[in-house]
Amino acid sequence: MVRKDLNQLQAEIIGVSAIVSAIRGQFDSDNGMKLCDEYIEAALYGVENHLDRIVEDLEGLDERVVERGGGDGVSVKVKVSYESGKDLERLIQLLSPEIKEWKVKPQRGQYKRAYIVLRSSTSGE
């Protein structure tokens, strides 16, 4: 995976915004040049996939920030996929003595997602 910085991701998001703007223009009544529905659908599919990849890049960036978190120990970040909020609640309950922070991410696909950051370990185990 190519590591990207915030400036590169910002440029990609601006590009996607321009594409969405151009697609929206296809629905203006005074636009004389129209794309067929098949091309609009293909463009939207491409934008959707590109945005999903940007989300993955941002998650990778977030993980690198946690890895560099500092302190005496090493932070561990756990990615959780789950279907029911009760499943996540149970996991949080079980891990609560070791959890530094956790956050729920937007659902993509069939599963809901969350990230759990465990407290730093000062031992070498």
N, C-alpha and C positions, 0 to 999 in steps of 0.2 A: 504494500500500500504506500502510495506517495503521501508524505506528510505535507499538509498545507498549513499556512499561517492565516491569521484573521484577514489580512488584506486580500489574499487570494480567494478566500471564501466570500468576502464582501463583493469582489468583482464578479464572482459566479452568481451571486444572488441578484445583483444589478442586471446581469445578462438575462437571467430567468424572468425577472420583472419586465424587461423589454419585450421578451417573447410573449408573455402573457398579455401585455398591452397590444401587441400586434394581432394576436388572436382575437382579443376583444374588439378590435377595429373591424374584424370581419363581420361583425353583427350590426355595424352602423348602416343605416338605410341609405346614406349618401355615398357609401363606398362603392365605386364602380367595379373594382376588381375583387372578386370573391374566390376563396378557396373552396373546393368541394368538401363535403362533410368528412370524407375519408382522410383528407390531409389535415383537417382541423383535429380530428380524433387522434391521428398519429402524432401531431405536435403536442397535444395535451398529454398523451402517454409518455412522450419523451420528457416533458417538463416534470411530470410526476416522478419518473425514475431519477431524474437529475436532482430533484429536491430530496428524495430519499437518500441519495448518495451524499448530498451536502449534510443531511442530518447525521449520517454515519461519520462523516469527517469531523463534525462538531463534537460528536460523542468521543471520538478518538482524541481530539484536542482536550476535551474535558478530562479524559483518563490520564493524559500526559500531565495536566495540571495537578491532578491528585497524586500521581506518581512523584512529582517534584515537591509535594506538599511540605517537605521539611520535617523538622522535629527529630528526635533521636531514633525513632523506629521507622518501620515501613508500613504505609497504608495499604490495605487490601480493598479493592473495589469489586463487588459481586454484581453481575448482571442477572436479573431475575425475570423469567417469563412465566406468566400465570394467567389463569382464566377467571378466577373468582377473587373478589376483594378479600374474602375470608381466608384464602390461601396465603395472600400477602400478609394479612394480619397475624396469622399463625406463625409465619416465618419471622416477622418482626418481633413477636412475643418471645420466640425461642432464642433469637440472637440478641435481644435487647441489651444484655449486660455488655456486649462487645461492640454495639453499633455506635459509631461516631455521628453519622448522618445518613439519611436516605431520602430518595425522591422518586416520585412516580413520573414516568414519561408518557407522552401520548401513545395510544394504542396504534400499532401498525400491523395489519393482518389479523390473524386469528387470536393472537395472544396480547395481553396487557404487559407492560414492561415497567420495571423499577430498577434502581441502582441503590445498593447498600454499601456504604463505606464503613469498614470496621476500624476500631481504634488501633492506633499504632502499637506495634509489638516491640518492646525494648529488648526482648531476649532474641537470641539468634536461632530459635527453633522454628 
